[in-house]
Structure formats: C-alpha cells, structure tokens
C-alpha cells in the first residue's frame, strides 16, 4: 500500500506540472520521437483547463498512447521512408475562440503537418474552418455535432457517431424493458453538441410513440438547475435524459437526488463512462445509463495496433494504471490516429491533398469499430453503446444486447428507497 501511495503521489506531481505548463499556454509534445528521426508532427489543442478539462485529459492520453505505441514499433511507413510521430498541443481552456487562435499558431508558427481535433463540438466547429482555409487534413475525434459537417468542408473528417444519435440506444433499451413507458423529459446544456443530442433524442422518442413531457436548456457553466428539475418532477416522467458534459451530468444527478426526482430510467449523454462519475457520486451513480461511443466489451476486430477493444483497454490501463476504467474519449483519440496512419500508409506520401483524398475514400476496421466517411466526412454508420453503473461498484455494457456484459437494471429505485 505504501509503495502504491508513492506511485500515486508521483503521478499527481507530474500531472500537476504538466497542467501548469498547459494552463500557461505552453506547447506540450510527445517526447518519444528523437530529434534526429524523420518525424510527422500532428497539431491539436486540448481542454486542459476549463469546464471540459477532464474530458480533455482523457483525449490527450488517448493521443499519447498511440504516439508511444507506434514509435516503439518503429513508426509509420510512408512510401520508402519510416517516420516517427509527434504531437504538439496547446491548452485551449475549453474555449472555442482560444482553440481557433491556437490552430493558427500551430499551422503558421509550429508548422505542423496534419491536424487532430480538439475536445468538444464547439471548439471543433471553430477550428474546422481553419483546417479548410489552409487545406490541412484534420481528423476530429471529439466533435460530433452535425452542424460542423454541413458547411461543405472537404478537409475535415469525423470518426464519431453523430450527436443526434447519442441517446437512441438508451431509448431503445428502456422501451424494450418496458413497452408501457409513456413520457420523457430532456434537459440540455446550451451548446451545439448538447442541443443536437437533445433534439435527436426528442425526435427519436416521438418516433417510438413517447411523449416529450418537458424539454429545456440551461446555460453552460450553470451551477443550479433545481428549477428545471422541479418542473420535471411535476410531470412525473418515466425517463429523464440529460444532454451535456461530465460536469453537467454530476450536477443533474446531485440535484435530482436532492429533490427526489426519481424517474424509472435516468440516461446521460456524457459522464457515466468517466471514472470521475463514480468517484464523485459514489453509490448515487448506481442504475444510471450512459451513452458511449465505445466500450472494452464491444466485439470489434480491427486491422490496427490493438485489433480488439479489450486489447486496447488492457494496454491503456497498463500505461495509465491510475484509470479505473477506460473513457471512450481516449479510444476516440487513438482511433483518429489509426485513421491517419492507414491513410498515410495507403497514400504513400505526406502531400496534404493526396492524404485528404485517401481519407475521403478510406474504409477500415479498428478496435474502435468500422470507420468510413460519407460525403460530409462523417462516420455516420457507427452505432452507440450503453453502459450502466451497478450497485457492485462496477460499470457494465448493457446494450447492444449481443455484447451486454450484464442485463440492465430497471426500473431505477427511488432515491428515498435506496
């Protein structure tokens, strides 16, 4: 125990130092590519501070595990040369405008060769126009709002399931467990991603014959949604869905418990798959459903460094032993770089236009799932999964049924009866 304590202390000190550098706007980079190597430099910003800092941390660690793994195996073969890879990133402070400024810097001052996306749809939207302006391919791992890809961009590619489909799996799961369910409520943060998630969920619920009894948005960075939850309680809805980010998910659950808002089912777009969700909520996280782009239980078989979801999860937790589970944001980051790796190998050149053309026609299987881009540059056929936190302290994949680790627990017991 004492040895583990000191390991955690060293991790915390190192992380604090890196966060301090990032908060000051200092670029950080992967150091596994030596100064004398032929190197491909990828550029990105990440939310190291601000509202989505925790998700930004997950995204960074996913980028870095790919960099380390591919460099240890020799690098990427492009034509008749082999290149090591390097990531240069800045802290965008969870602010789209700051992300846009820093992508200009990455391109014009740091001379990065290719772009990776920031965390979040709003920052991704802000930087997509910059990628298009300079005609540098960008693979967006963390920006799923469809509005980003409706502007005719040809250099921007998204590997995620579109935001409008995020909560469909939860709706399908609950209605399969309880065909008598009648009505739902939807709460949404007021940002592009969350609005699309909420609108998509409401439209899909209505297609399934459910009534949307209450729907409302709240401002980003709010610390109090008790008035909205009180209105939800008055409607006595069967299912409450939340569209937002980790901090929103924590807020909704804490205030729902305080007000004894107890629907039969509780589902959230982002949050439950994060280790911090359980750490912050303890037993109050139990029974909550979380939409997820990826889990280690999914039975994918890819042509990449890890091949299976389970193998990636094992590698990730070996590299980062302080994670109690693997956030899907980390898997997304690694998958985005697999897309670049295979496009570069297939193109046989570093020429941005030829790499862009190769990306547009790419169709591959990975540990993250099947990836192929439609005319907008979106991996639109990819399904979502659903996880649920159980009273044994663990989180399980519960949907789709053919990969479920455990049966979903339904209905959720009222807060007052736990």
N, C-alpha and C positions, 0 to 999 in steps of 0.2 A: 504493500500500500504506500509506504513512504517513497519508494522509487517511482511509482506512478504519479504521486503528488508532485515530485520534482520535474517529471516529464511535462505534466500539465502546466507547471509554472513556467518552464522554458518556452513552451508553445505560446502561452499568454504573453510573455515578454516580447517574443519575436513578432507576434501578431500586432501587439500594440505599437511596436516600432514601425512596422510596415504601414499601419493605418495612419500614423502620424505623418509619414512621408507623403502618403496619398492625399491626406487632408490638406497638405500644404501645396498640392498641385504638382508634386514632383513625379516624373515618369518612373514607372517600375518596369522591369523586364525580366524575362526568363533567362537565367544565367547558364543554362545547360549547353548553349551553343558557344563554342570557344571563339576568341577574337580572330583566329586565323582560318576559321571554317568558311566555306561558301554557305551563306545564310539567307533564308527568306524571312523577312520581318513583317509580321502582322501587326496592325494597329487597332486599338479599341479604347473606349472609355468604359468605366465600370462605376457603379454606385457604391463607393467605399464609405461614404458618409451620407446622411440624409435619410429619408423615410424608408427607402428600399435598400439600405446598406447591407442587411443580412442576405437578401437575395443576390446582391452584387458580389458578396463574398463567395456564395456558392458558385456563381458564374465564373469568377476568377479561378477558383480551384479546379473547375472542370477544364478550363482552357489550359491551365498549367499541367494537369496530369497528362493531357495529350502531348504537350510540348516535351515533357520529360521522357515519356514513353517512346515517342517516335525518335527522339535524339539518341536515346540509349540503344535503339535498334538500328541506328545508322543514318536516319534522316529520310527525306523524301527524294525519290528518284525522278528527275525531270529531264527527259531527253538522255544525253550521255553524261549528266552530272548528278551528283547526290548532294542535297542541301540539308543542313540543319535548319531548325525553325526557332523563331524567337518572337516573343510577344512584347510589344511596347504599349503601355496603357497609362491612362491618367484617371484621376478621380473626377467624375462629373457631378458629384454631390447630389445625385438623384434629380438633377435639373436639366431639362431638355436644352435650354439655351446654352448652358455651360458645355454640354456634350457637343453641340454644334461648333462652338468656338474651338474645342479641343481636337475635333476631327480635322478642322482646317490646319491646326498646328501639326498634327500627325502627318498630314499629306505634304504640307509646304515646308515644314522645318525638319521633321524627323524622316521624311522620305520613305515612309512605309510602303510596301509593295502591294499589300492586299488588306482589306478591312474586315474585321469581325464586329458584330453588332454590340451595342451597349445593353444594359438590362432595362427592360420595360418598353412598352409600345410608344409612349410619348417621346422618350429620347431616341428611339429607333426612327420614328417619324421625322424628327428634327435632323437626323444625320443622313437619312436616305437620300435626300436631295443633294447633299454634298458628295456622296458616292457617285451619284448620277452626273453631277457637274464635272467632276474630274475623271469620270469614266474608269473608276476603280471598282472591281467586283467586291461586293460585301455580302457575306452570308450572315443573316440575322438569326441568332439563336434564341432571342428573348423578346421578340416584338411581334405578337400575333394578331394585332388589330387589323382587320381587313382594309380599313381606310388607308393604311400605309401603301398598300399594293394596288390601289385603284387609280394611281396617278400616272400610269404609263411608264414607270421606271423599267429599265432593261438591265441594270447592273446590280439589282438588289434581290436577294433570294432568302426565303423564309422556310425553315425546316419544321416549324411548329404546326399543330392543328390550329385552324383559325379560331379566334376568340369566341365567335358566335356559337361554336360547338362545345365550349368548355364544360357546361353543366348538363349536357344531354345525357351523359352516362348516369349521372345521379338521378335524373328524372326517370330514365328507363328502369334503373334498378328499383327505385321506390315503387313505381307503378306496377312492376312485376311482382313485388312482395305484397302489395295492397291495391288491387284493382278498384277498390272503393274510395280511394283518395279523391278529394273533390277540389281543394283550393290551395294556392300557394301565395307566399309573399316574396318579393325580391327587393333586396337593398343593394345599392351600388355606390361605390366611390365615383366622384365626378371626374373621370379621366377617360381617354379614348378606349383603352383596353376594357376597363370595367363596364363602361356603358355598352360596349358591343357584347360582352358576356351576358349582361343583364337582359338586353333586348333579345338576344338569341335564345336565352332560356325562357323568357316570357312567351315568345312566338312558338317555341317548340312545345311548351307546356299546353298552350291553347290547341295546338295540333293534336295533342294526346287527350284532349277533352277536359283539361283542367281550367279552372277559373283563376285568373290572377287577381286575388282579392285586394292586394296592396302592393304598390311599387313606388320607390322613392330613391333619390340620390342624396348623398351628403358630400360636403366639400372635402377635398384632400387635406390631410393633417388635422381633421377634426378630432376632438377628444371626448365628444359626447354625442351619442345617437339615441339617448334614452327616450326622447320624444317619438322618434320613429318606431322604436321597439314597443313603446306603449300602444301606438296605433296598430302595430302588427298583432299584439296580444288581444286587442279589442276585436279583431277579425277572426280569432280562433282558427288560424290556418293549420292545415295538415303538414305543410312543409315550408321551411324558411330557407331561402337561398341567398347567399351573400357573394357579391362580385367586388373584389378588391385585392389587396395585397396582404402580406403577413401581419402588419400592424393593424390593419382593418379587421382581419379575422380574429385577432386576440381581443380587440375592443368589442366586437359584436358578441363574442361568447361571454366575456366577463359581464357585460351589461345585460345580456339576455338572462344570465343566471341571476343577477341581482334583482331583476324584475320578474323572475319566474316565467319567462316566455318559453313555453315548453311544447313545441310542435312535435308531431310524430317523427319527423325527419329534419335534419339540420345539415345543409350542404354548403361548402365554401369553394370558391374558385382557386384561391392560393392561400396557403397557410398550413393545413393539416399535414402535408407531406414534409414540412420543415421540422427538424429536430427541436427547434425552439418552441414549437407549438405545444408539445407535451411538457417541455421544461418549464414553460410559463404557466400552463393551466393545470398541470397535474391531472388528477382524476376527472376534472371537469372537461377534459378533452375527449373523454370516452363517448362513444356512439356517433361522433361527428364524422360525416363523409367529406372527403376532399377530392376534388378533380385533380388529375395529374397527367402530364404529358408522357410519363414513363415511370415504371417501377422495376425493381430487380426480378419480379416474378414473371414478367412478360416473356413469352417463349419465342423470341426472335433469334434468328441465326444469320449473322452478318459476315460480310467479307471485309473485316477490319481488324484492328489490333486486338480486340477483345472477343469479338464474334457473338457472345451471348450477354444478355442483361445481367445474369448472375455473375459472370466473369468480370464485367466492368465494376459491379458493386464490390466484389472481393478486392479488386485492385485498388479501388478508390478508398475503401476503409483501411486497407493496409498502408496506403500512402498517407492518409489523414485519419489516424486512429481515434481522434477526439470526436469524430462524427458518429452518432449512434445509429443513423440511417443515412441513405444517400439521397439528397434532394434532387428532384428531376432537373433543376436548373443546371446542376453540374453535368448531368448526362447530356443536356442540350448543347452545352459548350463544347464538350468533346465531340459530339456528333457533327457540329458545324465545321470543326477542323478536319474530321474524316471526309466530309464533302469536299473541302478544299484539297486535301491530299489526293483524293481519287481523281478530281478534275485536273489537277496539275500533272499527275502521272499520265493521264489519258491524253491531255493536250500536248505534253512533251515540250512545253515552253512556258516562260514566265510572262509572255506578252498578255497584257490585261484583256484585250479584245478577244483573243483566242481562248483564254481561260473563261471569259464570260460566256462565249458561245458553247464551250464544253459544259459549263454549269447548266445552261439552259436545257441541254439535252440529256443531262445525267439521270440515270435511274439505277439506284443501288440499294442493297440490303445491308443494314448495320445493326449493331446491338441495340440501337435506339428505335429500330423499325425501318420500314421501307421509306425511301426518300426519292421523290420525283417531283419536278416543278411544273405547274401548269403555266398558262400563258402569262399570268401575272407574276410568276416567280414564287408561288406558294405551294407548299407540300400539302395540298388540300385533301388528300385521301386518307391521311393518317388519323386513326381513331384515338380517343381519350380513354383513360382507365379511371377507376375509382378506388380510393383507399378508405379504410375506416379504422379509427382508433378504438381498441378494445380494452375492457377492464383489466386484462392481464398485463397492461402496460406497453403492449406492442401495437404496431400498425400493420394492417394486412391489406393486400389487394383483394377486393371483393367483387370486382367487375372489370372486364367481361367474365362471365361465369366459367368459361373454359380455362381460364388461368387463375381463378379465385383460389387464394390460399386458405380462406375461411369463408363460411357463409356470413352474409351481412346480418348484423343485429338490428332488428326492427320490431316494434317501434322504439324510439328513444324514451327511456323512463323520464317522467317529470323530474325537474331538479329537486323538488321538495321530497321526492321518494327515494333518493339515492342514499 
